[in-house]
Amino acid sequence: MNSELQLTNKLVPQHVAIIMDGNGRWAKKKGKIRTFGHRAGVKGVRASVSFSLKNKIKVLTLFAFSSENWNRPQEEVGVLMELFKMVLSSEVKKLHKNNVRLRVIGDTSRFDKKLVEQIHEAESLTAKNDGLVLNIAANYGGRWDIVNATRVLAEQVKAGTLDSNDIDEALFNRFTCCTDLPELDLLIRTGGETRISNFLLWQVAYAELYFTDTYWPDFNEDAFQLAIDNFADRQRRYGMTGEQVS
């Protein structure tokens, strides 16, 4: 299927976020261990980046590792960290060649020194690219994002450099992880679950939500196409009536 042609004259979201869920269950169905599914999930990342590039989506934000995922079995967490390093090593040059800017959003202070260095190198290499912005949310939580922004503003008020009466949504947004990016238009969750799981809580306010039973390793460009088609058929009212929007 030619995804690029399919989106001609359709409403294309500027910013898409994906909760990449179902790796473990996908592996279990195949009689494999959970980490086999995580490794297979790299295919879904490649397909989503390819689709976004073809269809001029400006920002793609992928939920790779939540702040709660540290509670998973130690072996699984270790594999996820090593997989993150491997993907950074193998994929960053390809992203750079395709004019993709890579950003890692979240609290990276808990990662080991080697991974932090790889993140900084990848972000530095791609910093001037002006095509797709690829956000990888790692050790990220929506509540953490909100609390972190609140802390920064509170410190400025305490220091006397900011009047609390001047705090509004626009100012608050400047201190969240997705500042300077288009508003989130579409949030996709794979794997059949229908919850947000502490992802982009501030940014999701008026996003369209799309849930699919497809497990993440099977989420290809055709599956992405279905999500975009569903999005294109919706009426986004932002608190207004349908008559006002139309």
N, C-alpha and C positions, 0 to 999 in steps of 0.2 A: 504493500500500500504506500502511495506517495503522500506522506503526511503533510508536506508543504502545500500540495495542491488542495488537500482536503480542507485546509483552513482558509483558503481564499475567500474573501468577503464575509468571514465569520468574525465574531467578537473574540479577540485573543487577549487573555489576561497578561498584564505586564509582570506580575509577581506571583509565582506559584510556589507553594511550600508542600512538601511531602513527608508524611510520617511513614517511614519505610518499615512496615511491620509484616511479620509472617515468616521470617527466615527459619526460625526454629521448627515451626509446625510443618513447613515445606519439607525440611530435612527429615522430620519424624515420619512423614507419609512415605518417604522413600527408604525408610529403614536406616537412616544415617543419624549421626550425632548432630546436635544443634549447631555446632561451629561449622559444619559442612554447609549449612544453609547460609550462614553469614558470608562465607567465601563466595558462594554462588550469587549472593545479593549484589556483588560488584557489577554483574551484568545489568541489573536494573539501573544502577547509577549511570553507566555508560549510555544506556538507551535513553534515559531521561535527559541527559546533557545533550545528546545528539538531536533529540526531538526539539528541545528548547532552542538550540542553535538554528535549526532549519526553519523554525516558525517565529523567529524574532521575539521570543519571550525574553524580557530584559533581566529578570532575576529569578533564580531557582534556589530555594532554600531546602536543604535536606536534613532531616532529623536523624543524625547518625548515632548519637550516644547521649542519653539523658543524664541529669545529675542523680537520678534514682537508679540508673543501671549499675552503679557500683555495688548495689546489693545483690547482684546476680552471683552465681558460683564463681569463685576466684579464677578457675581455669578458663571459663567463658570470657570473663573480663580480660584476661591476659591475651587470649586469641584476638579479641576485638582490638586491643591496643596494637598488637603486632600487625594485624590486618590494616589498620589505619596507617601505620608506617609504610607498609608495603605499597598501598595504593598511592600514597604521596610520592613515593619513589618512582613508581611506574607510570603514573598518569599525569603528573604536573607538566611535563614537557609537552605532552599532547594538548593539554588545556591551553598552554601558552601559545602553541602553534595555531590554535583555533581562536585566539583573541579572547579567551575566557579569563576573567579576573577571579581568583580564588580567595575567599575569606573564611576564616574559622571563627564562629561566634560562640561564646560561652566562656566559662572560667577555666582557662588552660593551666592555671597554677598547679593543679593536681597531677598533671601529666609529667612523665619523666623528662629529663633534660634533652635526650636525643629527639623525642617527639616534638618538644617545644621548638627546638632548633629547626627541625624539618618544616614545621608550620611557618615559622618566620621566613625561612628561605623561599617557600612556595608563595607566600603572600608577597614577598619582595619581588620575586621574579615576574609575577603577573600583575603587579600593582598598576601599571600604566595601560593595561589592556582595557579597551572601551566597548567590548562586546558583551556577552552574557556575564552577569555577576553570579557566581556560584558560591552560595553560603553553605558551609558545612557546620551544623549545630552539634558541638561536641562538649560534653559536660555542661550541657545547657538545660535550663529550666525556665519556664515563663515567669514563675514567681521570683526566681533569682534575678531575672532581667529587670522586673519591676522594682524589687527591693534595691538593687544596685543603683538604678536611676534615682530612686528616692534618697538614697544615702548621699549621692553626689550633690543633689539639690539642697539637702539638709545641711551639708557642710558649707555650702556657699551662703546659705542664710545665716548660719552661725558665725561665719567670718565677716558678715556684713556686706558682702559683695552682691547679694541678691535679696530683694524684698519678696517675702512670701506671697504677697498680693499679685506679683507679676508671674507666678507660676500658672501656666495654662497647658492645654494638651500639646500644643506645638512645642513649647519649651521642654516639657517632660519627654516628648518623643526624641528630642535631640540627644538624650542620654541613654536611650535604649540601643540594643544591638543592631537594629535595622534602620538607624537614622540615615538620612540622605538617600534612601531607597524608595522606590514607588510603594504605595500602600499595598498590603497583601490583598490580592484579588481572589485567589482560589487555594483552599487547603484540601489536599488529597490524603486519605489514609488507606493503605492497602491492608490485606490480611483479614478483613471481615469484622474487625472491632469498630465500634462507633463512639469513640471518645477522643478528646483532644490530648490527653496525657501530658498536661503541663507544658504544652508547646505553643510559643508565640501568643501568649494570653493577651497581651496588650494589642498586638498587631491584628488579631483575628476578629476584632470587633465587628466589622462589616464584610468579612470575607465570605465567599460561598464555600460550603462544605460538601465534599464528595467522598463517599465511602464505597470501596470495592472489595469483593471477596477474594480477588486475585492476590496471591502471596507475592511478596516483593521480588523474589528471584524470577518470577514469571511476568513481571510488569515490564512490558516492552512498549515500543512506539505505538502499536495499535491500541494497547490499553490506555496509554496517555491520550491518544486521539479521542477515545470514548469519553474521558473526563472533560476534555476541552469542548466536545460537542454538547455535553450536558450543561456545561457552564454557559455556552453560547445561547442556549435556549431559555435561560433564566432572565427574569426582570429584576434588576438591582434598584431598589427603591430608596434606600438610605433614609428611612423614616417617612418618606412621602407616600402618596397614594399612587396606584398604578396609572391613573388618569394623568396625574402631574408629570410622571416620568415619560409617558408616551407622548 
